[in-house]
Amino acid sequence: MKILIAYATTEGQTRKIVRHVADRLTAKGHSVELLPAAEATELKVEGFDRAVLAGSVHIGRYQRELEVFAARHKAALDTIETLFLSVSLAAAGDDPEDRAGLEKVVDGFISKTGWSPKRVEHVAGAFRFTRYDFFRSWAMRWIAAQKGEEVDPHADKEYTDWKALDETLNDWLGG
């Protein structure tokens, strides 16, 4: 099967996640095209059997380049099996308010792009303190404190559940 993976990332965790996805799909014998959504201007989605789109939530939305990609390729994406990986720190917890907020972000993405993914999975992201400037580091420490999380502002902390992601891929592929 020929599978497209298009993504957008801010601090790099989504890129790490889609590389993992690409490795798993390739290991299962699939042909995979992995590329940043911003670089996919000339891409023909019609040539793929399935597609994975991935982006991270920042201040209540996904990256603009992912929105543009989904809107531009909506018609072709609607004809194939799709998986949308929504990466966020909120996905690491069980807070019903956070989960409802994530659903609102996805709904906003669908409204902006006109594309409705066949399957959406929320994937926990990471604190990337080694990549934050002073203000973002401060804001992320504040967010962590609000959730009762202890973080080291000089080290990254990853929440991605790789086993659960692999199980999602297996299920999406049909076994």
C-alpha positions, 0 to 999 in steps of 0.5 A, spaced: 500 500 500 502 507 498 501 511 504 502 519 504 504 522 511 504 529 511 505 533 517 507 540 521 511 541 527 513 547 532 518 544 536 519 537 533 515 532 537 510 531 531 516 530 526 518 525 531 512 521 532 511 521 524 518 518 523 516 513 528 509 512 524 513 511 517 518 506 520 512 502 522 509 502 516 515 501 512 516 495 516 510 492 515 511 492 507 508 499 505 511 504 501 511 511 505 512 518 503 513 522 509 514 530 508 512 537 511 505 539 509 509 546 507 513 542 502 507 538 499 505 544 494 506 540 488 504 533 491 498 529 488 494 525 493 490 522 488 496 517 487 496 514 495 491 509 498 491 512 505 494 518 508 496 520 515 496 527 517 499 530 523 499 536 527 500 539 534 495 544 538 498 550 539 494 556 542 487 552 540 489 551 533 494 547 528 499 549 524 497 554 518 501 550 513 497 543 515 490 547 514 492 549 507 494 542 505 488 539 508 484 544 504 487 544 498 487 536 498 480 535 501 477 532 495 482 527 494 483 526 502 475 524 502 476 518 497 481 514 501 482 512 508 485 517 513 488 518 520 489 525 523 494 525 529 492 531 533 499 532 538 498 535 544 500 535 551 492 535 553 492 528 550 497 526 556 491 527 561 484 524 563 481 531 564 474 531 561 475 539 560 482 538 556 479 532 552 473 537 550 477 542 548 481 538 544 475 536 540 473 543 539 480 544 536 479 538 531 472 541 530 475 548 528 480 545 523 475 541 520 471 547 519 477 551 516 479 546 511 472 543 509 476 536 510 473 531 515 478 525 517 475 518 517 479 517 524 482 522 529 487 520 534 489 524 540 497 523 541 500 526 547 506 530 546 512 533 550 515 539 553 521 541 549 524 546 554 531 545 550 527 549 544 523 554 548 525 561 549 524 564 555 517 566 555 515 560 552 519 556 557 515 560 563 508 559 560 510 552 559 512 551 566 506 555 568 501 550 564 505 544 568 504 547 574 497 548 573 496 540 572 500 538 578 506 536 573 513 537 575 518 539 570 525 540 569 526 547 565 532 545 563 530 538 560 525 535 555 519 531 558 516 526 553 509 523 554 508 520 547 505 513 548 509 509 543 505 502 544 499 505 544 501 509 537 503 502 534 496 499 536 492 505 533 496 504 526 495 496 527 488 497 528 487 503 522 491 498 517 486 493 519 490 488 523 
